[in-house]
Amino acid sequence: MCWRIWHLARKKKQIAWDDARRLAKRRLEREQGRDDAADDLSELSEGEKEKGHSNSTEASKDMSRINSVTQIWFDDDKSKHLYIVLISMHGLVRGENMELGRDSDTGGQVKYVVELARALANTKGVHRVDLLTRQITSPEVDSSYGEPTEMLSCPSDGSGSCGAYLIRIPCGPRDKYIPKESLWPYIPEFVDGALNHIVTMARALGDQLNGGKPTWPYVIHGHYADAGEVAARLSGALNVPMVLTGHSLGRNKFEQLLKQGRLSREDINATYKIMRRIEGEEMGLDAAEMVVTSTRQEIEEQWGLYDGFDPKLERTLRVRRRRGVSCLGRYMPRMVVQTFFSLLCISFPPLENNDFKLIITFILSFLWRQVIPPGMDFSYVTTQDSLENDGDLKSLLGPDRAQNKRHLPPIWSEIMRFFTNPHKPTILALSRPDPKKNVTTLLKAFGECHALRELANLTLILGNRDDIEEMSNSSSVVLTTVLKLIDKYDLYGQVAYPKHHKQSEVPEIYRLAAKTKGVFINPALVEPFGLTLIEAAAYGLPVVATKNGGPVDILKVLNNGLLVDPHDQKAIADALLKLVADKNLWAECRKNGLRNIHRFSWPEHCRNYLSHVEHCRNRHPTSRLEIITIPEEPMSDSLRDVEDISLRFSVEGDIKLNGEIDVATRQKKLIEAISQMASSNSYTSITYSPGRRQMLFVIAADCYDNNGGITETFQAIIKNVMKAAGLSIGLGKVGFVLVTGSSLRETMQALSSCLVNIEDFDALVCNSGSELYYPWRDMVADTDYEAHIEYRWPGENVRSMAMRLARTEDGDKDDITEYVEACSSRCYSYSIKPSAKTQRIDDLRQRLRMRGFRCNLVYTRAASRLNVVPLFASRMQALRYLSIRWGIDLSKLVLFVGERGDTDHEDLLGGLHKTLVLKGSVPYGSEKFLRSEDNFKREDAVPQDNSNINSIENYEAHNIAGALDALEIKLITNTKEGKKGTGTSKAAKKRHRTLLSIM
């Protein structure tokens, strides 16, 4: 036993030492990053000084554009028809009878996002709100979670609104519920499904509202880390502004767990997938225009822990923007405190218009974090809730209660049955049974304070349960501890802990506590938001709340209770006793809460929210995706479509025209004749349209030798894939796309020795997704794509910095040099010397983030090349872009990849597309430069069991064709989907029928 104790103590010290060393190293890197940024940003050029100071009016105008809260959102603007997308990926989400507390993933966030969707849909100017979540068809949960669509709010007559909808996107295994820690590998699948839905909805709304031009989302708002990553990828694919709400943050949780010293870094990562979660939050910071937080403490002490946000650097960049001076490619997201105070609530004396403008300008000059009061729905609070009316309570407690209770809420009887003396005030705690909710400390405080036990009862609403043993480990531990403490302090008859309650009964629980002149308590260790405190105040309940997090700001406005240290059980007991015993104080807190609660109404919240989003959109690029309209199909193209099927079917057999011409010649002559007829009928121009393709075959195999040269396998794969497409589907129905980390020049050289015409490709994606070319348009670059990905691209400002940061401390200067031949305006390429010491992708990305640079980094050509490209540029994002522009569903893409490849290889494996892994085709990859050992593992990013992925040992054409058949890839000819995929117009179909009738 002594040996075990010594070993555990030694292990704890080692964990603490490793953690301290890691934090010191990270702190040093952050300070270095801040110094680098300060050196670049400290001195202004003469031109910049003139721009910042030459004209005070211009400076003031620019300052207002950057810092202004805001142009207030006016309800009477009839021209706005906004489409808003919210994302809350995990948990059990539905509009009615929410099962809050059922598990650790189904808590206040679920309730908040559902109510936010409803409130936004009821705001004038908003046409439709979609809340996207995961579809769950598991027998473990109610069947309602498997319904694809659920209406959250029905639009009122004449409003012109569509309302709010809950859209459930299939993601991951269909037959089981997945906790949030296990959802990470399936995020690309959710992204693709969400993208398909949004594109479909944008088209439909465009036809209805915008003359056929797609109506893209006004904003995409991700809630929590997983949805933040989804929103970031969608924002990049659609070029739409993104907003992020963390709700709780992984890096803060990670630091707290390490300080406890009970779990090692590896154990924490294995249990909570914490490093994967942190990277999801970092990605959200990279892409977000605005981050909604709960408190200023969350900004400084929680978001301040992240690589992508430095409060000091953010201030510097904000000042430069206000002065109209370039930030040299650096960016920090705007932090908005969703606190409980609003600039709109400030009381000013009567002022002239100019004076008012000056005061507002003064505030905006110095207030660097803006405010959005949170929203609440008070429609369910009836008039009598704010009156001293306890007649119904007396009916429940009186001698004839058995007769009267049938007219009262059933939950009242369910709670009251626990109490020996139900007349006492009720101390109410409502949360899920999670250790961080700190319910056990509350129970100890109540059990050890005899005066409090004499004056009050305690009601614990801890989610729903059937059997404690069947609950998750953390929940069962909390509930077991609660029962043991009740027994230890002999609290039978004084504590209620009902097993079940409905979400619709929660208001009645608050009402019951208020009618007994009770108190609501939230003793959580940290409370990011504090939604239950606002709900309690709406029913006139004074509150006792943790001093850590959002409750601090809530009580500043409501002034209806007391703050306590959640670790101090005596302080908790004293605060509760003070409110219960002092009736004057209780009445004052109740009155204050009811008087100030209007500041948290949903309409006010939505107006402020939309005002901030409107301001963010002013900083976002205005270019929007256009979906290519498929042109009228020329007659010659129509004939090509039917050549292999219709014509051959029509001329089958040994029949010969006039007894002389054989079948093949007859077919050829007929095509030529009708093509000439089509030409004479003004079908002279043949317009190529990839939208007619039923499928896209994407060749993404990174075939390089150990020196980074392209191998002969590359050409063999191209030929075999094209041949297999003809064997299994028919070449006319399949488009080919090549995606590579090489430059266009290098790609053309590799294709020149291949027996394939370059124009057989619909598109070439080069330089790791930063460039897009169309061979059928004389290899013209897609300038729209260039504009699409340039968002936050630091350009020349990152060119030398990336090369310097990529070197290790003990590396040589010539380990990495710029490779000018492969560089372009959207890609900086660097040659890596063989056996050179360079930073891994995650370390290099961290260093750039700490300096305010947002880029995508890829090692390619067997780690002999580093490409630095825009944040939203990648091979997978380029394919998503093409799927939108060409109107091809992502499930109609087939990717051909090797077992290994560039450092973005993992991004190509997840999603709705089919993937065929060609084993042995890529002898050398770059994966060793992807992540450090302390980061998350491959299985946290790539799904292990994915029916969309197949692999073959031999990549000959017939083997590829067989693998495609195993993936159920077949030509669709007679279904509506197939007709849509080919893009065949009505006129083209008519010509097909005419042709067949002639024959």
N, C-alpha and C positions, 0 to 999 in steps of 0.2 A: 504493500500500500504506500509506504514511504517513497519507494522508487517511482511509483506512478505519479505521486504528487510532485516529486522533484522534476520528473520528466515533463509534466504539464506546465509547471512554472517556467522551466527552461524554454519550452516551445513558445509560451506566451511572450517571454522576453525577446526571443528571436523574431517573432512576428512583429512586435513593437519596433525592434531595431530596423528590420527591413522596411517597414512602413515609414519610419522617420527618415531613412536614407532616400527612399523613393520621393517623399514629399520635398525634401531638401533639393534634390536634383530637379524636380519639376519647378520649384520656386525659383531656382537659379535660371532655368531656361525661360521662364516667364519674364523675369527681370531683364534678361538679355534681349528678349523680343521687344519689350517695352523701350529699352535703350536704343535698339536699332530703329524702331519706329520714330522715337523722339529725335534721333539724329537726322532722319530724312525730313521730318515735318517741322523741325524747329525754325529753320530759316526760310523766309519767304523771298522769292525773287522780286526784283523791282516791279515786274509786270503784275505779279500777284498782289503786291502791296497796293499798287494803283487800283487794281480791280477791287480789292477789299476796302479801300478808303477813299477813293476819288469822289464818290458821290454818295452822300448819306442817305438819300432817298432810295437809290438802288440797293444799298446795303440793307436798309430796313425792309425793302420789298423782298429781297432774297431771304432775309432772316424769317420773315413771316411765312414764306413758302416752305422752309425747312422745319421750323419749330412750331408752327401754328397748330393748336389743337385742332386748328380746326375750324373749318367752316361748319357751322351747325347744320345738322341734317333736317331739312324742311319736309314736313309731311305732305305739303300741298304740291310737290313737284310731280306732275302727272306724266312726265316724259320718261321716268325711270321705270324699268322693268327688270329688276336685278334677279340673277340666278346665283344662289349662295350654296356652297358645299361645305358641310361639316363632316368630320371623320372622328369616330370613336370606335376603335377596332375591336377591343376585347370586352369580355364580360357578357352578361345576358341583358340585351337591350330590347325593350319594347315600350310602347306608349302607355299602356294601362297595366295596373296591378304589377308594378315593378317588384322584382324579388330582391330588393336591396338587402345586403348582408348575407345573401345566400352563400357567397364565397368572397374571397379577398379581392376579386376582380369586379364585383358588382356592388359598387358603393355610391357615394355622392356624385361622382363624375357622371354616372349613367343618368341620374335624375337631372343634373345640371344641363347636359347637352340636349336632352330631350326637350326640356323647357325652353332652352335657348332657341332651338329650331322652331318651336311653336311661336315664341314671341317675335322672332325675326319675320316669320311668315305673316304675322299680323301687323307688321309695320308697313306703312304706305311707301310705295316705291319698290318693294320687294315682291317679285312675281312668284318665285318658287324657292323653297329650301329643301335640300336633300341631306339627310343624315345617313352617312354610309357606315355600316358595321358588318361584322362577319355573320354569315348564314350558318346556323347550327342545326343539323338534322339528327342529332344524337338521341337515342331513346332515353338517355339520362335526364333530358330536359324537356320542357313543354314543347309541343309541336308548333306553337306560335313562333318560336325562334327560327323555324325553318321556312316561314313564309317569305317569299322574295321581296314583297312590298307591303308596307303598312302605312295608312294615312294617319298622320299625327294631328293635323288640324284641317278642318274643312273650311274652305274660304267662304266668306260671307257673300251674299248676293250683291252683284254690282261692283264688287271690289276689284275685279279684274285679276285677282290673284289665283294661283293654282293651289296654294296651301303648302304645308310641310309634309314630307314623306320620309319614312324610314326605309332605306334601301339595303337589303342584306346581300352581300357579295360572297359567293362561294370561295372558300380559301382553306387549303389544307385538307386533311382527311374529313370526308363528309359525315362520317358516322360517329364522331366522338367530340366531346367538348375539350378544348385545349386551353390551359391557363396561359396567361400573358407571357410567362417566362419561356414558353415553348413555341410561341407564334413566329419568332423571328425568321426562320427559314422560309416561311410562306408569304412574307411581305411582297416579293415581286409578283406573286400570283394575285394578291389583293390589288396591287397597283394596276395590273393589266385589266382585271375585271372592272375596277373603278373607272379606268380610262375608257373602256368600251361603253360603260353606262353614260359617262359625262359627254362623250362625243355624240352618242345617240340622242341624249337630251338636248344638247346644244343645237343639233340639226332640227329637232322637233320644235323647240322654242323659236329658232330662227325663222322657220316657215310660218310660225304663228305671229311673231312680233317684229321681225327684222327683215322682211322682204326676202327671205331665203338665205340670208347670211347668218352663219352660226352665231348663237348667243352663248358665249363662253362664260364660265363662272366669274362673278364679280370678285370673289375671294375664295380661297380654299383654306379652311381652318382645321388644323390637326390638334387633337386633345390627347396628351400623354406621348411618351417617346415613340411607341410603335406607329401611332397615327401621324406623329410629326415626321417620321421618315417617309411614310406614304405620301403625305402632303408635299414634302420636298420633291419627291420624284414626279408627282403630278404637276407641280408648279413648273418644274423644268421641262416636262413634256408639252405643256400647254401654254407656257409663258404667261402664267396667271399669278398675281400676288398671293403670298402665303402668310398666314398668321399661325402662331404656335402658342399653346398653353400647356405647360409641363404638368400641372396638377401636383405631382411630386417628382423629385429629381434623383436620378440614379447616383450621381457622383456624391451628393450629400449623404445618401444612404450608405454608400460604400465607405466613406470616411468614418461614419458613425460606427459601422460594424467593425472596422479595423481598430478603432479606439477601444472597443470592448475587449478585444484580444481573444475572443473565444474561437473565432474562425480565421483560418489563413486566407490569403488572397485567392488561392486556388479553390478553397472550399466555398467561398462567397461567390466566386464566378460560376462554379458548377451548380450551385443551388439557385441563384437568382439571375444567371446569365447577365451579370451586371456590366461587364465590359461591352457586350453587344448592345445593351440598353444605352450606355453612355455614348457609344458611337451614333446610335439613332438620334439622341438628343443633340449631338454635335452637328449632325447633318441637318437637323431642323434649324439650328442656329445659322448654319451656312446659307440656307435658302430663305429664311423668314424675313419679311419686311417689318414685322412687329411681333414682339413676344409679350403676351399678357401674363402678368405676375400677380401674386396676391399681396405682397408687402415689399417695402423697400429693403427689408432684411433679406428677402429672397433674392433680390438683385445683387446686393453686395456680397452676401455670405454664401449663397448657393450657386446662382448663375456665374458668380465671380470665380468659381472653381473650374470653369470650363475653358478649354483652349480657345474657343470661338468667341469669348466675351471677356473683355478686360475693362472694368469701369473707368480707369484712368485714361486708357487709350480712346475709349468711346467719347469721353469729354473732349479730348483734343480734336477728334474728327468732327465732333458736333460744332465746335467753335469755328473750325475751318470752313465747314459748310455754311455756317451763318455769315461768315465774312466773304463768301463767294470764292474761296480759294480751293484749289484741287487737293483732294485727299491722297493723291498719288496711288490710286488703285486699291486703297485700303477701305475696309467696310466693317462696321459693327451694327448689329440689328438694333432697332429702336425698342426700348423696354417701356411698357405701359403698365402702370400699377393698377390692377383691378381692385382698388381699395375702396374704402367706404366714405369717400369724400370727393366732391366734384367741384371743379372751378365754377360750374354753373350754380353751386349752392352758396358762393361767397356773396355776402350782402354788401352792397355799395350804397353810399348816400346818393341822393339825386345828382346826376352829372350831366353835363352837356355831352353831345355825341363825341366831339373831339377829345374831351377829357377821358371819356370811357375808353376810346381807342388807345390813348396813351397808356392808361393803366393796363389794359390787356396786353399791349406790346411789351410793357415792362415785365409783366408776369411771364410772358412767353420767352423773353430774353434770358431769364434766369431759371425757369422751371424746366429741368432737363428730363424729367420723367412725367408723363402725362397720366391722367386718371380716368378710369372707367368704373363708375359704381356698378356693382353686380346687380343682376336682375332677379326679381321674385314675383311670383304670381299670388296676389292677395284676393283673387276673386272668390276663393273658398272661405274667406274670413267673413262671417256674418256679423251683423250689427250687435247682436247680444254678446258676442265674444268680448266686446270692449266694455261691457256693463257688469255691474255686480249682481249677476243673476245666477243663483245656484239652486233654483227650484228643482231642476232635473236631477241634480246631484243628491238633494234630500230625498227625492223619490227613490233613488237607487239604494240609499242607506237607511231609509225609514222602515217602520215595522211591516209595511205592505209592499216591500221591495220586490217580492216574488211576483206580485201582480203587475208592478209598474215597469220592471226591467225589460219587458218585451218591447216597450216603446223607446228604449235607449240603445245606444251603440253597443253591440255585443262585446267589443273589445274592453269596454268599461267593466263589465262583469268578469271578464277573463282576468283582468288585472286585480280587481278588488277582492277576488276570492283568495288571494294570497295573504291578505292582511287581517290581523286580529282586531286592529282598530283602524278601520278605513277612513275615519274622520280626519286623521292627521294630514298635514300638508305632504305632498308627494315630491320627492327629489327625483327628477327624471334624467336618465342618461340613455341616449339613443345612438348606437353605432354598431358596426359589425364586430364580431369577436376577434379582434386583431391585437396582438401585443402592444403595438404602438398607440392604440386607443386608450391604454392605461386604465382599464376598468378595474383591475385588481387593486391598484393603489387607492382608487375611490372607495372600494369595498372595505379596505383596511381602515381608511380614515373614518368611515361611517361606523364600523364595528368597534373601534377603540375610543370613540367619543360618546360617552353615555348621555350627555346632555342632548346631543343631536338625535340619538336614538329615541329619547323620550319625546322629542318634539315632532319628529317626521318619520315617514316611510321612504323606502328607496325602491324605485322601479327601474329595472334594467331591460331595455329592449335591444337584444343582441342578435338580430337577424332571425332566420327561421331554421328549424332543425327538426328532424325526426329521430335520429339516433346520433348521439355525440360521437360514438366510435366510427361512424361512417363519414364524418366531416374531415376536412383537411387537417393536417397535423397541428398547425399553429392555432386554428380555431378550436379544435378539441382540447388542446392544452389550456387555452384561456377559459373555456367553459368548465372544464374539470377543476381548475383552480378556483373559479367563482363558487362552485358548489362546496368545495372543501372549506373556503373561508366562511361561507354561510354557516356551515356546521361548526367551525372553530369558534366563531363568536356567538353561536346560538342565535342567529338572526331569523329563525323561522317565525312567520307572522309579521315580519317587518320588511322583508324584501320580496318583490315580485319579479319573476323571470319567465314570462310566458314563452312557450315554444314557437308559436306561430302568430303572425300578424300580416295583414295585407297592406300594400302601399296606400290604398285608399283609406285605411284606418289610421294612418299616421296623424292627420289633422285632429282626429278625435282623441288621440293619446295626448297631444299638446293641450287640447281643451280640458281634458280631465285634470291634468296637472295644474292648469291655471285656476280651475274652479275650486281646487283644494287649497289654493293660495300657496302653491309649491314653487320650486325653483328648477331651472334646467341647468345641467352641468355638462361641459365638454372638457374632460381632463387629459386630452391627448398630449403625448410628448411633444409633437409638432403638428399643428393644424394649418395646412396650406391655405384653406379657403374659409371654412366656417359657415357653410350653408345652413346647418341645423340651428345655429345661433340666431340667424335672421328669421327662420321659420318660427322659433320659439318666441321671439319678440313680437311677431305678427299676432300671436295669441295672448299677449300681455304677460308672458312669463319672464321674470327677472332671470339673469344668467350668471353663472360662475364659469370662467373659461381659462384655458391655458394662456400663458403670456407669450408663448412661442408661436409666431405666425400671424395669420389673418385676424384672429380675434382682437388683437391690439387695435387695429384700425376700425373694426366693427364697433367696439365699445366707445371709441372716441366720438363716433357720430351718434350712436343710440343712447349712450350714457345710462345703460339699464342693468348694470351689474358690476362684478368684481373680477379682476385678473389674479391668477395664482401661479406659483411655480408647480408644475405637474409632478415634480419629484418630492415635494414637501407635503406629506399627507396631513400634517397638523395644520398647515396653511389652508389646505382644501377644506378640512373640517371647520375651521374658524370662519371661513368665508360663507360656507353654507349655513352655519349656525347664526351668523350675523343677519343674513337675509331672511331666514325663517323666523327668528325671534323678534326682530325689529319690524313691526307691522308698518310703521311710517316709512321706513326705508324701502320695504317691499312695495308699498303703494307708489312711492316716488319713482322707483325703477320701472314699474309697470307702465306708469303714465308716460315716462320719457320714451320708452320703447315704442309705445303705440303712436306717440306724437311724431317720432322721427323715422318711422318705418317706411314712409312714402319715398324716402330717398333711394330706396332699393327696388323700385318698381321696374318691371320689365320694359315698359315703353321708354322710360328714361334711359335705361341701360342700352337698349337697342339704338336709340338715336345717337348716343355717345359712341357706341361701338362702330356704327356705320360712318360717323364723322371721322373717326381715326382711320378706318380702312380707306376712306376717300383720300385722306391726306397721304397715306402710304402709297396709294396708286399713283399719286403725282410723281413719286420717285421711281416708279416701275416703268420699264419700257412699254411703249404704247402699241408696238406691233402685235398683231394677233394672228393665229393660224388661219389659213384659208384652206378649205377642202376643195381639191380640184374637181371641177365639174366635168364629167366624162362627156366628151364631144360626140356628136352624131357619128355613128360608125360607118366608115366608107364601105362600099360594096366589096372591094377587094379584101378588106379585113374580114367581112362577113363570110366570104367564101373560104378563107383560111380556117375560120372557126369550124365550118361544117365539112371541111375537106376530108378529115379522117373518119367522120361518122356518117353524116347524112349522104354525101355523094357516094361514098364507097358502098353504103347499104343499098343505095338506089341502083347501082350498076353491078351488083354482085351477080355472079354466074358467068356463063360462057357466051352471053349474048354479045354480038358485035354490031356496031352502028353501020347500017347498009351492008352488012356482011363483010366489011373490010377492016374497020378500025377496032383494035382490041380495047379492053376495058381501060387500061392506064392512059392510052392515047386519047380515048374519048373523054375521060375525066379532065385531062389537061386542056384539050380543045374547048370544052364547055366552060371551064374557068376563064380561059383567055377571052372567049367571046362575050361572056356576061360582064367581065371586067371592062371590056371596051364599051359596052352599053352603059355601064355605070359612069364611065369617064365622060361620055357624051351627055349624060344627064347631070352635069355639074359636080360630080363627085371626083374632082380633080386633085384635091389636097388630101394626103393621108396623114392624119394626126395621130401620133403614138400616144397611147394612154395606158400606163401600168395599172390603172384602176380596173381594167378588164380582166386582170389576172385572178384566177381562183385561188392560187397559193403563191407564196414566195419561198424559194429555197435560198437560204442564207449560208454562205460558206464562210466560216469563221475559224478555220483550223490554222493555228499559228505554227506553221511548218518551217522551223529554222534549225540550222546546225549550231554547233557549240560556238561558232564565231559570229552568229547572228545573220548568216546568209540564208536566203530562201532555198529550200531543198527541192529536188525533183518531185517529191511526194506532193507538193503543192499543186503542180500541174496535173498530176495523176488524179488527185481528188476532184479537181474541177471537171475534168473530162468524165470521170466515173459518175459524179453527181448529175451532170447534165444527161448522160446516157441513161441513168436510172430513172430520171424524171420522165424521159420519153417512154421507157419500158412500163412504168407504173401508172402514169397519168396522161401523158401527152404533152409535148413541148409547148404547144400553143396556149396551154392553160396555166403554165408555170412561169413565173418570173424569177430571175436570178440576181442576187445581191451579194457582193463581196465586201466583207468588213475586215479591216486589217489595221495593225499599228504602224505599217510602213507608209512612207510618203507616196504621192501619186506617181512620181517618177520611178521609184523603186517598184511599185506595183505594175506599172506599164512594162517595165523591163522584164519582170517575172512572167507576165502574160504573153510577151512577144514570142517566147519559146514554146508556148502552149498552142495546140492545134484547135484553139477556140477563138472565134471572132470576138473582139472586145465589145462589139455592139450586141452580143448575146446577153450582156448584163444590163439589167434595168438601172442599177445604181452601183457606185463604188464608194464605200465609206473608208476614208483614209485617215492616217495620223490619229489613231485611237478615238475616232468619232468626232474629230474637230472639222473635217472637211467632207463634203458630199458632192459627188459628180455624177452626171448622167451621160453615159456613152452615146445614147440615141439622140442627144442634143449636142453633138460635137464636143463631148467632154466638158461641157459648161458647168461651172460650179454653181451650186444652189445658193444664191445670195440671200434668199429668205432664211435659209438655214443658218447662214453666218450671222444674220441679225438676231435670229432666234436664240443662239447660244452665247452671244456676247455679253449677256447680263453678268455684271460683277467681274468681268474679265479685266485683270489689272494691266494687261498689255505689257509694254516695255518696262514698267515699274518692277515687275517680278523676274525679269529676264536674268539679271546677274545674281539676284538674291536667291533664286532657286538653285543655281549652280553652286553657290557658296554653302548653302544650308544642306545640300545633298552630300557633301563630303563629311566624313567622320573626323573626329579630333586627331586621330593618329594616321589619317590618310594623306596621300600625296596630292599636290596641287593638280597634277596632270591625270589624276584618277578619273576625273570627269571634265569634259571639255564640250563646248558648244558645237553641235553638228549643223552648220549653217545650211547645207544642202537640203535638209529636211524641215527647216524652220519655215513658218508662214505667219500670217497675221494672227492666226488663232491657235498656233502650236509652236512651242519652243522645244527643240529636240537637243539632247545632249548625249554624246558618246561616252560609254563606260568602258574603261580599260579592263581587259581580262584580269580576273582575280583582284579587282580594285575593291577598296573598302568604301562603301556608300551606305547612306541611311536607308532603312526600310521605308515602305510607303507610309505606314502609320506614324512613324517618327517624323518623317519629312512633312507630312500633312499637319501634324501637331505644331511644328515649328512655324510653318506658314500661317496657320490660324492665329497663333499667338502674336503675329505681326500684322494681323488684319487682312491677310490675303486669302481669297477663296478660290481654290483651283482644284481641278481633278488631275491626279498624277498616275501615270502608268509606266511600268517597266515593260519593254517589248523587245522582240528580236533576241530571245534567249538572254535577257538581262544585259544586253550590250547597248541598249538605248533607253533613255528616260524621256518620256513625253509629258510636258506640262501644258494642259489644255483648259479651256473654260470650265467652270463648275458644272454647268448643265450639258457639257459635251461628253459623250461616251458612246461606245458602239451600240449598247442596248438602247440608250435614249435616242440615237439616230434611227434605229429601227422603229421605235414608237412614233417618232416624227413621221416617218414614211407611211406607217399604217394609218395615221390620221389623214395625211395629205392625199393618199391614194384610196382611202376608204376600204382598206383591207383589214378584216378582223385579226387581232393578234394571234388567235388560235389557228389561223391559216398560215402561220409562219413555221418553217422547219429549219432549225439551225444544225449545221454540221460542224462539230468541234472535236478537238483532240482531248485526251485524258488530262493534259496540262496545257499551259499556254501563257499568255501575258497576265499581268497581275489583275486585269479586269475579267479574267476567265470565269470567276465565280458568278459575276453579274449575268453571264449569258445562260446560266443553267436553270435559273428559276423563272417562273412566269407561266402564262397560258400557252406559249408556243411549244411545239414538239422539238425535242433535242435528240440528235443521233450522235453518240460519242464514237469516234473512229479510233479504236485502240491502236497504239503503235504508230500513229501517224505523226506525232509530235515528240521527237526524242529529247528535246531540251525546252524547258519552260522557265518562267521567271518567278514562280511562286515563292521561292526562298526569300525574295525581297518584299513580300506582301505585308506580313505582320510579325511583330516580335512575339516571343514566347509568352509574355504576360498578357497578351491581348486575347480576344475571343477565338474560339476554334472554328474550323471549317464547317463542322456540323451545325453551328449556330447561324450559318449564312446560307447553306445549301441543303435542301430537303433530302433526307436519306432514302425515303420511299416515295418516288415520284413516277406515276404511271406515264407521264409525258416524256420520260427519258428512257432511251434504249441504247444499247451499245453493241458493236460488232467487232470481231477480231480482224476480219479482212474487209477492206473497203473497195472490192471489185464491184462493178455496176450491178450484177445480179444479186450480190449480198446486200447492197444498199437497198435495192428494190424490195427484197424480202423483209428487211428491217422496217422499211416504210409501211409495208403491209401489216407488220406486227403492231405498228403504232396507229393502225386503222386510218391511214391516209389514203383516201380514194377520191376519185373524181366525182363531183356532184353535178349531175346534168339536169335532173327533172324536178329539183326542189326549188322553192322560192329562194332559199339561201344561196344555192348554186347560181341561179340566174342573177342574183344581186352581186355575187362575187365576180362574175364575168363582166358586169357592167353593160350588158347588151341592151341597147335601147329598143323601144317599141318599133321604131322604123326599121332597125336592123332585123328584128324578128320577122317583120312583115316581108322583108326582102328574102329571108331564108325560106319562108313558106312559098313565095313566088318562084324561087329557084327550084324548089322541090316539085312544084306543080308543073313547071316546064319540062322537067325530066320525066 
